[in-house]
Structure formats: structure tokens, C-alpha cells
Amino acid sequence: MVSSSGSGGSSGSGSALLGNSGSEGDLRQAMDQRRQRRMLSNRESARRSRMRKQKHLDDLTAQVAQLRRENNQALASYRATTQQGLAVEAENAVLRTQIMELSSRLESLNEIVQYMNGGGHGFSCEGPPPAPPSQAMDGFFMSAPWSLLSVNQPIMASPDLFQY
């Protein structure tokens, strides 16, 4: 009888071990499935993170390219404007020089005309208009080539006069 109760007890503990083994196996299987889901979820999360990083990098690269294009355009515009400014300054300097030269010539010509018209008391343009020249001087001024000049006639100058 001892052997039968021992075998019955063995069979009872054997079935308990099988029952424990079954629940441990289920527990392990559930843990493995959970670990696999976590690994899969982590992989997906890492993939999305890499994609976000790549998109951010692509956006920054495109922004750098756009800013470089804008910078080059602004630089080209600045250089063109600077060149135009320098050209205008050079032209203004030439025009100022021409104005001074023409003003000097006009003043000299006005003094000559005033002197020829009888106001030879100095080369001033102030005061009353000069008296008409005498009859003897009329013949001289009519034969002189500069007698055709009049105070009312403009003096024309061309840029060719200022070539040095």
C-alpha cells in the first residue's frame, strides 16, 4: 500500500509540476510576446525618429540653399548698386569740373564783351550797362570776328572740349 500511496503522491506532485510548468510556460510566452511587441514598438519609434531627423535635416539643407541664393542675389544687387553709385559719382565729378570750366569761360567772355561794348573800366559786371561804343570803334568791332557775339546768345560747349 505504501507503494500505491507513494505512486499516487508522485503522480499528484507530477501533475502539480506539470500544472506549474504549464503556467510558467504561459507566463514566459506572454513575457516573450510583450518583449517582442516592445521591441517592435521601439523599432517603429526609432524609425519614426530617424525619419523626423532626416526630414528636419532636409528642411535645414533646403533652407541653407535658399538663404545662400538670397544672399548671392543681395550681394549681386549690392555690387551693381555700388558700381552705379561710383559711376554716378564719377560723372558728377566730370560735370562739376565742366561747370567750373564753363563758368570761368563764360565769365571771361562776358568780361571781353563788356570791355568791347565800352565798359573797359575794369572787368566787373556790376553797375549800369556800358555806353555804346564810339563811331570810330564801330568799324573795328564790325570787322572783328568776335563782334558777332552778343550777351543774349548762349555759349555752346560740347564734351569734346574737355578731353584731356
Secondary structure, DSSP 8 states (H G I E B T S, - for coil): -HHHHHHHHHHHHHHHHHHHHHHHHHHHHHHHHHHHHHHHHHHHHHHHHHHHHHHHHHHHHHHHHHHHHHHHHHHHHHHHHHHHHHHHHHHHHHHHHHHHHHHHHHHHHHHHHHHHTT--S-S---SS------HHHHHHHHHSGGGG--TTS-----GGGG--
